[in-house]
Amino acid sequence: MPAERFVEQLNVQIGNELAAHNQYLACAVYYDAETMPQMAAFFYQQALEEREHAMMMVQYLLDTDSEVTIPGVEAPVPTFSDVTAPVALALEQEKRVTEQINGLLRVAREEFDFASEQFMQWFIKEQVEEVATMTDLLTVVKRNLDDVEDIEEYVAREQNGGAADPTAPRIAGA
């Protein structure tokens, strides 16, 4: 059974992941309204990934016979000043989530909770990818502010989703 401190923090993180889901939905809706279907699709997919991360955490708690608490979340930022703003917000969000994930790993180590530490390893790898993706996307968006078609082409070309990761934790309800 996971350490109590880890369970408490993982339940908090479930809320953080669901808040990220909602924020990415708001970003997707913004790009949909701007008639940028590639950016909208990218952020709709990011929203689904964040929900899946939350549900992986739920499944881990269920698998370890731990209490699951689905916390409420703050409303997302609903409006943006330009096409750069949602990506800049997403990058900051991913950096914040990386700190949160690192904190969870730290708690698992401090509590000698080796199973939870192993569970968190996938999320560490995932956050490296997420920060890199958003950093690259922000660079492209800033460079092509005057030509949204170039942004759309980049996303269509580079953000194709890829194959499912066989090392990913199980998703509750999937």
Phi, psi and omega in degrees: 000138180295156176298143182303318179300319179294315180301315179301313182290326178292323175297321175298317182294328175304316177297320178298320180292321178291325175295320177297320176304310181296321180295319179293327174298316179298320177296316180299316180297319177302310181292326175298316180293333178275004182057050175239078189297329179291315178295320178300312180298320178301313182285329172298318178294319178299320178300314179298321179297319179295320176297317178299322178299315178300318183287334172295319179293319176300313182298320178299315179295319177297316181297332182259013177058038180256160179289136176249127176234119178269106183280158171288160181228155176289155177293146179285164171294121188266340185231155184222148184282330180197181185291345178280325189303315180296324180289319177299317177297318180298319179297315178298321178298316180294324176295320179293317178297322177301316177298320180295316179296317177300322178296321177296318178297319179300316179298315179301316179295315180298329182268003183055039180262083189291325178295318179291324176299316178296319178302321184286342183302320180297321181292327176299311179299316181299319181292326175300314179296317183295316180295318179298317180299313182290326177297312179298316181297319179297320178300315181294316181296316179298319182291333186243031181305327182274357181217085182297338177296324176295322176297312180300318179296318178300311182297316179299322183281316191262335186251063184271007175088314180074180182280158177296144181275113182292346179269357181293145176297158178295149181254124178301133178085354182270000000 
